[in-house]
Each structure stands twice: as structure tokens, then as C-alpha cells.
């Protein structure tokens, strides 16, 4: 994340942290508080690791303050464009604050995290499949390729020649190891049923028609809950926030002009 973006994002929440509210600089008598510096560094651990990170942030805040004062001196805050942007920024800040407060007041229960993890593990299945495929636009093309494979043509050669999935075609159709739960259902069902080293298809998905060959399988070991917990929690929080917004919309009188 660019330093300027980090600064702008962090300033949203700095004024609620008086413990750090000691000036780190002044610009024409206007103080820049340490709370702002600390907020920026806490939001970006990678930035905080850089040499002289604090100095970078302070200098950037000084630049922002100099520019802000210049804008005010030249009445740029009175222009229609700037007023509109300020209004939009205020709306976004308040919206973010509302969501942050809701999430803080409605923490995700550990039981829901565990249930989501169990669902994830169940969806993954018990095996991984080493797969290659040839993807074409029509069933007729897929049938023709199947016939060529049965006649002894090499899978990799036909993948390179015909497949519209150029990324895998460049490697003979190789997709690597696939977990069924991570791909579209028709493709997942096909690889779970396919014999080893025998092309099957055509399998239709929203992407086109696939000729699929499973080259090997191995037992699947799902990642532990400890490795997934933060990601699952964030996803559940996003779902809760979306429901919160939906509930507020249902209670509001909304008129959208067409």
C-alpha cells in the first residue's frame, strides 16, 4: 500500500486515541499529533518494519498539512468540486465507523467459526487430484479431440494445439493438484469419478467443454483451524456487516430516481 493511501486511511480513526496525542511536529502553529503517526504504523506492519518508517510518516503528514493549509489559504475548500469530495469522504468515514462499531458490538462466536471451518473441510473432500484438461468452445470440438486421443494422439500436444485455456495449454493442459471443493461442481464431479490416466468428457461448465484426465490422487490434509481462523472470522464479519446494511436499508425510506 502506498504511504499516501495509508496516511489518508489512518487519519479516519486517530482522534480517538489521546494516549498518543503528543505533537510530533507543528506547521505554522498547527500541531501534528503522535496519535496519527501511531495509527498509520499500526495499520501497516510492513511499513513499520522499514528503516526510518516513523520519520517517513511524519514527513508525509507535514507535506499533507502544508498542502492543506495552502488549499485553505486559497479558498480551495470553497470550490464545488472540493465540497463534493469532502461530503463524500465524510459519508464514507461515517459509514465505516458505523460498520466498525457494529462488528465490535457483535463479535463472531467461536462456535460459528468452528462451524464454518467444519463446512469448509467437508467441502474440500478427502482427496486431491492431479489434473490436466483441454478446454474448447463446442461439444463438437471436444468430441473430435476425444477421438484423436483414442487414436493415440498425445494429450499435451492436443492441449497446446486446441485448448482455449492458454495458461494451462502452454504446459500441456496441466492444472496441477486440485481440490474438488474449490472448482465448479461439474468439473469436481468429473475428476472424482474419472479413472487414472484415462481422458473423460466432454464435461460442460460455464467456461466451455472440457476433456479431463486425472493423472494421480493423494489423501487431502486440510489446513488446521489455527491457520484458517483469521480468514474465516473476517469472512463472517463481512457477512454480518452486509446483513447489518441490508437491515438498515429495509428500515429506511429509500427513493431512487430513475
PASEBA-1860 file (N, C-alpha, C; in nm, 3 decimals):
! residues 258
1> XXXXXXXX> 0.085/-0.119/0.000/0.000/0.000/0.000/0.088/0.124/0.000 ~ 0.056/0.219/-0.083/0.136/0.341/-0.089/0.121/0.421/0.040 ~ 0.228/0.490/0.077/0.228/0.565/0.203/0.117/0.667/0.207 ~ 0.093/0.735/0.094/-0.012/0.837/0.093/-0.148/0.775/0.124 ~ -0.175/0.658/0.067/-0.303/0.591/0.092/-0.315/0.549/0.238 ~ -0.204/0.501/0.295/-0.205/0.461/0.435/-0.236/0.580/0.524 ~ -0.174/0.693/0.494/-0.196/0.813/0.573/-0.343/0.854/0.569 ~ -0.398/0.858/0.450/-0.537/0.902/0.435/-0.632/0.808/0.507
9> XXXXXXXX> -0.606/0.678/0.501/-0.693/0.581/0.566/-0.680/0.590/0.717 ~ -0.559/0.605/0.766/-0.536/0.602/0.909/-0.592/0.724/0.980 ~ -0.596/0.836/0.914/-0.642/0.958/0.980/-0.788/0.949/1.022 ~ -0.861/0.853/0.965/-1.003/0.837/0.999/-1.021/0.813/1.148 ~ -0.931/0.731/1.207/-0.954/0.691/1.344/-0.857/0.745/1.446 ~ -0.780/0.842/1.412/-0.674/0.884/1.503/-0.722/0.966/1.622 ~ -0.832/1.032/1.610/-0.871/1.129/1.712/-0.931/1.063/1.835 ~ -0.944/0.930/1.833/-0.999/0.860/1.949/-0.889/0.797/2.034
17> XXXXXXXX> -0.762/0.839/2.015/-0.652/0.776/2.087/-0.568/0.881/2.158 ~ -0.621/0.944/2.263/-0.550/1.053/2.330/-0.420/1.009/2.395 ~ -0.401/0.878/2.419/-0.279/0.832/2.483/-0.155/0.867/2.400 ~ -0.173/0.880/2.268/-0.061/0.912/2.181/-0.065/1.059/2.137 ~ -0.154/1.139/2.194/-0.179/1.272/2.141/-0.075/1.374/2.186 ~ 0.049/1.349/2.151/0.155/1.446/2.175/0.206/1.492/2.039 ~ 0.231/1.621/2.023/0.275/1.670/1.892/0.410/1.611/1.851 ~ 0.418/1.571/1.725/0.546/1.527/1.669/0.603/1.634/1.578
25> XXXXXXXX> 0.519/1.731/1.543/0.563/1.842/1.459/0.455/1.949/1.463 ~ 0.493/2.070/1.427/0.395/2.177/1.406/0.424/2.243/1.273 ~ 0.317/2.284/1.207/0.330/2.352/1.078/0.255/2.484/1.089 ~ 0.328/2.593/1.095/0.266/2.725/1.113/0.175/2.726/1.235 ~ 0.222/2.660/1.342/0.147/2.657/1.467/0.044/2.547/1.476 ~ 0.020/2.473/1.368/-0.078/2.365/1.368/-0.008/2.234/1.405 ~ -0.053/2.171/1.514/0.013/2.050/1.564/-0.025/1.926/1.483 ~ 0.074/1.840/1.465/0.051/1.706/1.411/0.078/1.609/1.524
33> XXXXXXXX> -0.025/1.535/1.566/-0.014/1.452/1.685/0.051/1.317/1.657 ~ 0.119/1.267/1.759/0.180/1.135/1.752/0.075/1.026/1.730 ~ -0.048/1.051/1.774/-0.155/0.952/1.757/-0.174/0.918/1.609 ~ -0.158/1.018/1.522/-0.175/0.995/1.379/-0.062/0.907/1.326 ~ 0.058/0.933/1.373/0.173/0.851/1.330/0.154/0.707/1.375 ~ 0.117/0.687/1.500/0.099/0.553/1.554/-0.012/0.477/1.482 ~ -0.120/0.548/1.449/-0.230/0.483/1.379/-0.186/0.433/1.242 ~ -0.109/0.515/1.171/-0.061/0.477/1.038/0.031/0.356/1.047
41> XXXXXXXX> 0.124/0.356/1.140/0.218/0.245/1.155/0.148/0.117/1.197 ~ 0.047/0.128/1.282/-0.024/0.009/1.327/-0.108/-0.052/1.215 ~ -0.149/0.032/1.121/-0.229/-0.018/1.009/-0.143/-0.087/0.903 ~ -0.015/-0.063/0.905/0.073/-0.122/0.804/0.199/-0.177/0.870 ~ 0.194/-0.302/0.918/0.312/-0.363/0.981/0.434/-0.367/0.888 ~ 0.409/-0.385/0.757/0.521/-0.390/0.664/0.592/-0.255/0.657 ~ 0.513/-0.147/0.654/0.572/-0.014/0.656/0.650/0.009/0.785 ~ 0.594/-0.037/0.897/0.658/-0.016/1.026/0.796/-0.081/1.034
49> XXXXXXXX> 0.818/-0.186/0.953/0.947/-0.256/0.954/1.055/-0.182/0.875 ~ 1.013/-0.089/0.792/1.111/-0.019/0.708/1.200/0.072/0.792 ~ 1.325/0.089/0.748/1.414/0.183/0.818/1.354/0.325/0.816 ~ 1.361/0.392/0.928/1.311/0.530/0.937/1.164/0.542/0.902 ~ 1.085/0.436/0.931/0.942/0.438/0.896/0.870/0.555/0.964 ~ 0.901/0.576/1.093/0.834/0.684/1.165/0.865/0.819/1.101 ~ 0.990/0.839/1.064/1.029/0.965/1.000/0.957/0.983/0.867 ~ 0.941/0.872/0.791/0.869/0.880/0.664/0.726/0.929/0.686
57> XXXXXXXX> 0.662/0.871/0.788/0.522/0.906/0.815/0.511/1.051/0.860 ~ 0.601/1.092/0.949/0.598/1.231/0.998/0.615/1.328/0.881 ~ 0.713/1.302/0.796/0.738/1.391/0.682/0.618/1.395/0.588 ~ 0.554/1.281/0.570/0.437/1.277/0.482/0.321/1.357/0.541 ~ 0.304/1.346/0.673/0.199/1.423/0.739/0.228/1.573/0.731 ~ 0.353/1.609/0.743/0.392/1.750/0.728/0.358/1.799/0.588 ~ 0.389/1.718/0.488/0.355/1.755/0.350/0.205/1.775/0.334 ~ 0.128/1.684/0.393/-0.018/1.695/0.384/-0.068/1.823/0.450
65> XXXXXXXX> -0.009/1.854/0.565/-0.053/1.974/0.637/-0.016/2.101/0.560 ~ 0.104/2.105/0.503/0.145/2.219/0.421/0.048/2.239/0.305 ~ 0.016/2.130/0.239/-0.076/2.138/0.124/-0.216/2.177/0.170 ~ -0.259/2.122/0.283/-0.392/2.154/0.335/-0.402/2.303/0.368 ~ -0.300/2.356/0.432/-0.301/2.498/0.466/-0.301/2.584/0.340 ~ -0.224/2.542/0.241/-0.223/2.615/0.113/-0.363/2.617/0.053 ~ -0.429/2.499/0.055/-0.564/2.489/-0.003/-0.662/2.581/0.070 ~ -0.652/2.583/0.203/-0.742/2.669/0.280/-0.713/2.817/0.252
73> XXXXXXXX> -0.586/2.853/0.244/-0.547/2.992/0.220/-0.600/3.041/0.086 ~ -0.606/2.950/-0.011/-0.653/2.987/-0.144/-0.800/2.950/-0.167 ~ -0.870/2.927/-0.056/-1.015/2.902/-0.060/-1.054/2.782/-0.149 ~ -0.964/2.685/-0.159/-0.998/2.568/-0.240/-1.109/2.485/-0.176 ~ -1.123/2.500/-0.043/-1.230/2.427/0.025/-1.367/2.482/-0.012 ~ -1.373/2.597/-0.079/-1.500/2.656/-0.118/-1.545/2.617/-0.259 ~ -1.458/2.548/-0.332/-1.497/2.509/-0.468/-1.599/2.396/-0.462 ~ -1.688/2.393/-0.561/-1.794/2.293/-0.564/-1.736/2.152/-0.567
81> XXXXXXXX> -1.628/2.135/-0.644/-1.568/2.002/-0.657/-1.512/1.954/-0.523 ~ -1.439/2.041/-0.453/-1.380/2.002/-0.326/-1.489/1.978/-0.221 ~ -1.591/2.061/-0.220/-1.702/2.042/-0.126/-1.769/1.906/-0.146 ~ -1.786/1.871/-0.273/-1.848/1.742/-0.304/-1.760/1.626/-0.257 ~ -1.630/1.640/-0.280/-1.537/1.533/-0.238/-1.530/1.523/-0.085 ~ -1.533/1.638/-0.017/-1.535/1.636/0.128/-1.661/1.571/0.182 ~ -1.774/1.601/0.118/-1.901/1.542/0.160/-1.899/1.390/0.141 ~ -1.843/1.346/0.028/-1.834/1.202/0.003/-1.741/1.135/0.104
89> XXXXXXXX> -1.627/1.204/0.135/-1.533/1.149/0.232/-1.598/1.137/0.370 ~ -1.674/1.240/0.410/-1.743/1.236/0.539/-1.843/1.121/0.542 ~ -1.917/1.102/0.434/-2.015/0.993/0.428/-1.946/0.858/0.442 ~ -1.833/0.843/0.372/-1.760/0.717/0.379/-1.704/0.691/0.518 ~ -1.649/0.795/0.580/-1.593/0.782/0.714/-1.701/0.742/0.814 ~ -1.817/0.805/0.808/-1.926/0.773/0.899/-1.979/0.632/0.873 ~ -1.986/0.593/0.746/-2.031/0.457/0.713/-1.934/0.354/0.769 ~ -1.804/0.380/0.753/-1.704/0.288/0.807/-1.713/0.281/0.959
97> XXXXXXXX> -1.736/0.395/1.022/-1.746/0.399/1.168/-1.866/0.317/1.216 ~ -1.978/0.327/1.142/-2.099/0.252/1.179/-2.073/0.102/1.171 ~ -2.009/0.058/1.063/-1.978/-0.084/1.047/-1.880/-0.131/1.154 ~ -1.776/-0.051/1.179/-1.677/-0.087/1.281/-1.743/-0.104/1.418 ~ -1.833/-0.012/1.452/-1.900/-0.022/1.582/-1.988/-0.145/1.587 ~ -2.061/-0.172/1.479/-2.150/-0.289/1.477/-2.070/-0.418/1.496 ~ -1.957/-0.430/1.424/-1.874/-0.550/1.435/-1.818/-0.563/1.577 ~ -1.778/-0.450/1.636/-1.725/-0.452/1.772/-1.831/-0.498/1.871
105> XXXXXXXX> -1.954/-0.455/1.850/-2.062/-0.488/1.943/-2.123/-0.626/1.915 ~ -2.090/-0.684/1.800/-2.144/-0.816/1.764/-2.028/-0.908/1.723 ~ -1.944/-0.946/1.818/-1.830/-1.033/1.785/-1.877/-1.169/1.734 ~ -1.799/-1.227/1.645/-1.833/-1.358/1.589/-1.808/-1.465/1.694 ~ -1.910/-1.545/1.731/-1.891/-1.650/1.831/-1.793/-1.757/1.782 ~ -1.717/-1.813/1.873/-1.623/-1.919/1.838/-1.694/-2.038/1.775 ~ -1.818/-2.062/1.820/-1.895/-2.175/1.766/-1.924/-2.157/1.617 ~ -1.947/-2.031/1.574/-1.972/-2.005/1.433/-1.846/-2.022/1.350
113> XXXXXXXX> -1.732/-1.982/1.407/-1.605/-2.001/1.337/-1.577/-2.150/1.318 ~ -1.600/-2.227/1.424/-1.579/-2.373/1.416/-1.673/-2.436/1.314 ~ -1.799/-2.393/1.314/-1.897/-2.449/1.219/-1.858/-2.416/1.075 ~ -1.811/-2.293/1.052/-1.770/-2.254/0.917/-1.648/-2.334/0.874 ~ -1.557/-2.358/0.967/-1.438/-2.439/0.936/-1.478/-2.582/0.902 ~ -1.569/-2.639/0.980/-1.615/-2.775/0.954/-1.679/-2.785/0.815 ~ -1.755/-2.684/0.779/-1.819/-2.681/0.648/-1.714/-2.673/0.537 ~ -1.613/-2.592/0.560/-1.505/-2.577/0.463/-1.433/-2.710/0.443
121> XXXXXXXX> -1.400/-2.778/0.552/-1.329/-2.906/0.544/-1.414/-3.009/0.471 ~ -1.545/-3.012/0.502/-1.634/-3.108/0.436/-1.640/-3.083/0.286 ~ -1.641/-2.955/0.247/-1.649/-2.920/0.105/-1.522/-2.957/0.031 ~ -1.409/-2.959/0.101/-1.283/-2.992/0.037/-1.276/-3.136/-0.009 ~ -1.343/-3.226/0.063/-1.335/-3.367/0.031/-1.214/-3.431/0.097 ~ -1.185/-3.555/0.056/-1.078/-3.630/0.122/-0.959/-3.657/0.032 ~ -0.966/-3.612/-0.094/-0.857/-3.637/-0.187/-0.823/-3.512/-0.266 ~ -0.698/-3.506/-0.310/-0.654/-3.409/-0.410/-0.630/-3.485/-0.541
129> XXXXXXXX> -0.649/-3.414/-0.651/-0.638/-3.477/-0.782/-0.541/-3.399/-0.870 ~ -0.443/-3.469/-0.927/-0.354/-3.406/-1.024/-0.422/-3.415/-1.160 ~ -0.452/-3.301/-1.219/-0.542/-3.296/-1.333/-0.481/-3.217/-1.449 ~ -0.514/-3.260/-1.570/-0.490/-3.178/-1.688/-0.617/-3.178/-1.771 ~ -0.635/-3.072/-1.851/-0.759/-3.063/-1.929/-0.733/-2.991/-2.061 ~ -0.829/-3.009/-2.150/-0.833/-2.934/-2.276/-0.969/-2.867/-2.279 ~ -0.972/-2.737/-2.292/-1.097/-2.660/-2.291/-1.123/-2.604/-2.429 ~ -1.244/-2.632/-2.482/-1.285/-2.580/-2.612/-1.425/-2.520/-2.601
137> XXXXXXXX> -1.467/-2.454/-2.706/-1.594/-2.381/-2.701/-1.716/-2.468/-2.727 ~ -1.702/-2.572/-2.810/-1.819/-2.650/-2.850/-1.801/-2.799/-2.820 ~ -1.915/-2.869/-2.808/-1.913/-3.013/-2.786/-1.853/-3.085/-2.906 ~ -1.881/-3.036/-3.025/-1.828/-3.100/-3.146/-1.675/-3.099/-3.144 ~ -1.617/-2.987/-3.102/-1.471/-2.980/-3.092/-1.419/-3.080/-2.990 ~ -1.489/-3.088/-2.876/-1.447/-3.179/-2.770/-1.455/-3.324/-2.816 ~ -1.563/-3.359/-2.887/-1.578/-3.496/-2.938/-1.465/-3.529/-3.035 ~ -1.428/-3.434/-3.118/-1.320/-3.455/-3.216/-1.187/-3.481/-3.144
145> XXXXXXXX> -1.162/-3.405/-3.037/-1.038/-3.422/-2.962/-1.036/-3.558/-2.891 ~ -1.150/-3.598/-2.837/-1.158/-3.729/-2.773/-1.125/-3.840/-2.872 ~ -1.176/-3.825/-2.992/-1.148/-3.925/-3.096/-1.000/-3.930/-3.128 ~ -0.936/-3.814/-3.133/-0.792/-3.810/-3.161/-0.712/-3.873/-3.047 ~ -0.757/-3.852/-2.923/-0.689/-3.914/-2.809/-0.700/-4.066/-2.815 ~ -0.819/-4.114/-2.849/-0.840/-4.259/-2.861/-0.756/-4.317/-2.974 ~ -0.727/-4.234/-3.074/-0.645/-4.280/-3.187/-0.496/-4.276/-3.155 ~ -0.461/-4.231/-3.035/-0.322/-4.235/-2.993/-0.250/-4.102/-2.988
153> XXXXXXXX> -0.319/-3.992/-3.019/-0.253/-3.862/-3.012/-0.221/-3.826/-2.866 ~ -0.110/-3.753/-2.846/-0.069/-3.715/-2.712/-0.159/-3.605/-2.656 ~ -0.196/-3.620/-2.528/-0.283/-3.523/-2.462/-0.217/-3.385/-2.464 ~ -0.090/-3.378/-2.427/-0.022/-3.249/-2.417/-0.017/-3.177/-2.551 ~ 0.004/-3.254/-2.658/0.010/-3.194/-2.792/-0.125/-3.135/-2.831 ~ -0.232/-3.208/-2.803/-0.365/-3.159/-2.837/-0.405/-3.039/-2.750 ~ -0.361/-3.042/-2.624/-0.390/-2.927/-2.535/-0.325/-2.801/-2.588 ~ -0.199/-2.813/-2.626/-0.127/-2.698/-2.680/-0.189/-2.647/-2.810
161> XXXXXXXX> -0.244/-2.739/-2.888/-0.300/-2.703/-3.018/-0.440/-2.646/-3.009 ~ -0.525/-2.703/-2.923/-0.668/-2.670/-2.927/-0.721/-2.591/-2.806 ~ -0.661/-2.607/-2.690/-0.723/-2.553/-2.568/-0.729/-2.401/-2.569 ~ -0.844/-2.349/-2.531/-0.860/-2.204/-2.521/-0.816/-2.153/-2.382 ~ -0.784/-2.245/-2.292/-0.723/-2.207/-2.165/-0.573/-2.198/-2.189 ~ -0.529/-2.082/-2.234/-0.391/-2.067/-2.280/-0.288/-2.087/-2.169 ~ -0.325/-2.052/-2.045/-0.231/-2.067/-1.934/-0.193/-2.213/-1.915 ~ -0.293/-2.301/-1.914/-0.263/-2.444/-1.897/-0.216/-2.507/-2.027
169> XXXXXXXX> -0.264/-2.457/-2.141/-0.225/-2.512/-2.271/-0.074/-2.504/-2.290 ~ -0.016/-2.396/-2.239/0.129/-2.378/-2.253/0.208/-2.484/-2.179 ~ 0.140/-2.556/-2.088/0.204/-2.662/-2.009/0.136/-2.797/-2.037 ~ 0.087/-2.814/-2.159/0.026/-2.941/-2.197/-0.107/-2.968/-2.131 ~ -0.175/-2.862/-2.085/-0.304/-2.878/-2.020/-0.297/-2.897/-1.870 ~ -0.177/-2.896/-1.814/-0.159/-2.924/-1.671/-0.224/-2.816/-1.584 ~ -0.304/-2.863/-1.486/-0.366/-2.773/-1.388/-0.306/-2.790/-1.249 ~ -0.221/-2.891/-1.233/-0.164/-2.918/-1.102/-0.261/-2.994/-1.013
177> XXXXXXXX> -0.240/-2.982/-0.882/-0.325/-3.053/-0.785/-0.449/-2.970/-0.754 ~ -0.565/-3.034/-0.762/-0.694/-2.968/-0.747/-0.774/-3.033/-0.635 ~ -0.838/-2.948/-0.556/-0.932/-2.992/-0.453/-1.073/-2.976/-0.510 ~ -1.153/-3.082/-0.514/-1.286/-3.073/-0.577/-1.372/-2.957/-0.527 ~ -1.366/-2.931/-0.398/-1.450/-2.825/-0.343/-1.413/-2.686/-0.389 ~ -1.298/-2.672/-0.455/-1.251/-2.541/-0.498/-1.281/-2.513/-0.645 ~ -1.346/-2.606/-0.716/-1.377/-2.586/-0.858/-1.527/-2.601/-0.879 ~ -1.575/-2.563/-0.998/-1.719/-2.568/-1.026/-1.768/-2.712/-1.019
185> XXXXXXXX> -1.893/-2.734/-0.974/-1.944/-2.869/-0.949/-1.928/-2.969/-1.064 ~ -1.962/-2.936/-1.191/-1.948/-3.037/-1.297/-1.803/-3.086/-1.312 ~ -1.709/-2.995/-1.298/-1.567/-3.031/-1.309/-1.527/-3.117/-1.190 ~ -1.572/-3.080/-1.070/-1.541/-3.155/-0.949/-1.595/-3.298/-0.958 ~ -1.720/-3.311/-1.002/-1.782/-3.444/-1.014/-1.706/-3.531/-1.113 ~ -1.660/-3.469/-1.221/-1.589/-3.545/-1.324/-1.456/-3.598/-1.272 ~ -1.380/-3.515/-1.201/-1.249/-3.562/-1.156/-1.263/-3.666/-1.044 ~ -1.370/-3.656/-0.966/-1.390/-3.754/-0.860/-1.426/-3.892/-0.915
193> XXXXXXXX> -1.487/-3.897/-1.033/-1.530/-4.023/-1.093/-1.432/-4.077/-1.197 ~ -1.342/-3.992/-1.245/-1.256/-4.031/-1.357/-1.153/-4.135/-1.315 ~ -1.128/-4.236/-1.401/-1.018/-4.330/-1.375/-0.884/-4.261/-1.400 ~ -0.779/-4.316/-1.345/-0.646/-4.259/-1.361/-0.598/-4.278/-1.506 ~ -0.541/-4.172/-1.561/-0.478/-4.173/-1.694/-0.574/-4.213/-1.807 ~ -0.702/-4.181/-1.790/-0.798/-4.207/-1.897/-0.883/-4.083/-1.919 ~ -0.871/-4.016/-2.034/-0.948/-3.893/-2.058/-1.098/-3.918/-2.053 ~ -1.170/-3.823/-1.993/-1.316/-3.829/-1.985/-1.374/-3.698/-2.036
201> XXXXXXXX> -1.498/-3.704/-2.081/-1.565/-3.583/-2.128/-1.654/-3.613/-2.245 ~ -1.706/-3.511/-2.310/-1.692/-3.369/-2.272/-1.768/-3.335/-2.144 ~ -1.709/-3.250/-2.062/-1.772/-3.201/-1.940/-1.803/-3.054/-1.960 ~ -1.930/-3.019/-1.955/-1.969/-2.880/-1.980/-1.972/-2.799/-1.851 ~ -1.908/-2.682/-1.855/-1.919/-2.583/-1.748/-1.948/-2.448/-1.813 ~ -1.956/-2.345/-1.732/-1.980/-2.212/-1.787/-1.865/-2.164/-1.873 ~ -1.751/-2.232/-1.866/-1.634/-2.191/-1.942/-1.626/-2.255/-2.080 ~ -1.701/-2.363/-2.100/-1.698/-2.433/-2.227/-1.705/-2.583/-2.204
209> XXXXXXXX> -1.638/-2.660/-2.292/-1.639/-2.805/-2.282/-1.497/-2.855/-2.252 ~ -1.487/-2.940/-2.152/-1.357/-2.988/-2.105/-1.337/-3.136/-2.140 ~ -1.216/-3.168/-2.183/-1.167/-3.305/-2.181/-1.073/-3.311/-2.061 ~ -1.099/-3.404/-1.969/-1.028/-3.407/-1.842/-0.954/-3.539/-1.826 ~ -0.833/-3.529/-1.773/-0.758/-3.650/-1.740/-0.699/-3.635/-1.601 ~ -0.733/-3.731/-1.513/-0.675/-3.736/-1.379/-0.549/-3.822/-1.385 ~ -0.437/-3.764/-1.344/-0.310/-3.833/-1.354/-0.269/-3.903/-1.224 ~ -0.317/-3.853/-1.111/-0.284/-3.914/-0.982/-0.377/-3.857/-0.876
217> XXXXXXXX> -0.384/-3.926/-0.764/-0.460/-3.877/-0.648/-0.375/-3.895/-0.523 ~ -0.408/-3.820/-0.419/-0.342/-3.838/-0.290/-0.437/-3.790/-0.180 ~ -0.421/-3.844/-0.059/-0.508/-3.800/0.050/-0.494/-3.650/0.076 ~ -0.603/-3.590/0.110/-0.604/-3.446/0.136/-0.597/-3.420/0.285 ~ -0.502/-3.340/0.325/-0.492/-3.298/0.465/-0.534/-3.152/0.474 ~ -0.651/-3.125/0.531/-0.697/-2.985/0.537/-0.609/-2.902/0.629 ~ -0.599/-2.773/0.604/-0.524/-2.686/0.695/-0.591/-2.683/0.832 ~ -0.514/-2.668/0.940/-0.574/-2.665/1.074/-0.658/-2.539/1.093
225> XXXXXXXX> -0.746/-2.545/1.188/-0.830/-2.428/1.218/-0.746/-2.307/1.252 ~ -0.635/-2.327/1.321/-0.550/-2.214/1.360/-0.500/-2.136/1.239 ~ -0.479/-2.206/1.126/-0.431/-2.139/1.005/-0.542/-2.070/0.929 ~ -0.666/-2.111/0.955/-0.780/-2.059/0.881/-0.863/-1.958/0.962 ~ -0.841/-1.954/1.092/-0.931/-1.881/1.181/-0.948/-1.735/1.145 ~ -0.838/-1.665/1.122/-0.847/-1.521/1.093/-0.925/-1.497/0.963 ~ -0.899/-1.579/0.862/-0.968/-1.562/0.734/-1.119/-1.591/0.748 ~ -1.151/-1.698/0.822/-1.291/-1.733/0.842/-1.361/-1.623/0.922
233> XXXXXXXX> -1.295/-1.575/1.026/-1.355/-1.468/1.108/-1.383/-1.344/1.025 ~ -1.287/-1.306/0.940/-1.305/-1.188/0.855/-1.422/-1.208/0.760 ~ -1.435/-1.328/0.704/-1.546/-1.356/0.613/-1.680/-1.348/0.685 ~ -1.686/-1.403/0.804/-1.811/-1.398/0.881/-1.844/-1.254/0.921 ~ -1.742/-1.176/0.952/-1.765/-1.035/0.985/-1.820/-0.960/0.864 ~ -1.766/-0.990/0.746/-1.818/-0.927/0.625/-1.964/-0.963/0.601 ~ -1.998/-1.089/0.627/-2.136/-1.132/0.610/-2.228/-1.062/0.709 ~ -2.180/-1.048/0.834/-2.259/-0.978/0.936/-2.277/-0.831/0.898
241> XXXXXXXX> -2.170/-0.768/0.847/-2.179/-0.628/0.807/-2.277/-0.612/0.692 ~ -2.276/-0.705/0.596/-2.369/-0.698/0.484/-2.513/-0.711/0.532 ~ -2.536/-0.799/0.629/-2.670/-0.816/0.685/-2.713/-0.689/0.760 ~ -2.618/-0.628/0.832/-2.645/-0.504/0.903/-2.690/-0.395/0.807 ~ -2.619/-0.380/0.696/-2.656/-0.281/0.594/-2.792/-0.313/0.534 ~ -2.815/-0.442/0.506/-2.943/-0.483/0.447/-3.059/-0.452/0.542 ~ -3.038/-0.477/0.672/-3.143/-0.448/0.771/-3.172/-0.298/0.778 ~ -3.065/-0.217/0.775/-3.085/-0.072/0.779/-3.160/-0.023/0.655
249> XXXXXXXX> -3.126/-0.078/0.540/-3.196/-0.040/0.416/-3.344/-0.077/0.423 ~ -3.374/-0.193/0.481/-3.514/-0.236/0.489/-3.597/-0.147/0.580 ~ -3.530/-0.079/0.675/-3.600/0.009/0.768/-3.606/0.153/0.719 ~ -3.531/0.183/0.614/-3.523/0.321/0.565/-3.623/0.344/0.452 ~ -3.663/0.469/0.437/-3.743/0.508/0.322/-3.648/0.552/0.212 ~ -3.639/0.472/0.107/-3.542/0.498/0.000/-3.616/0.523/-0.130 ~ -3.590/0.636/-0.189/-3.647/0.670/-0.320/-3.531/0.692/-0.416 ~ -3.521/0.607/-0.516/-3.415/0.619/-0.616/-3.475/0.668/-0.747
257> XX> -3.430/0.782/-0.792/-3.482/0.840/-0.915/-3.426/0.767/-1.036 ~ -3.515/0.726/-1.123/-3.471/0.655/-1.246/-3.463/0.752/-1.362
END
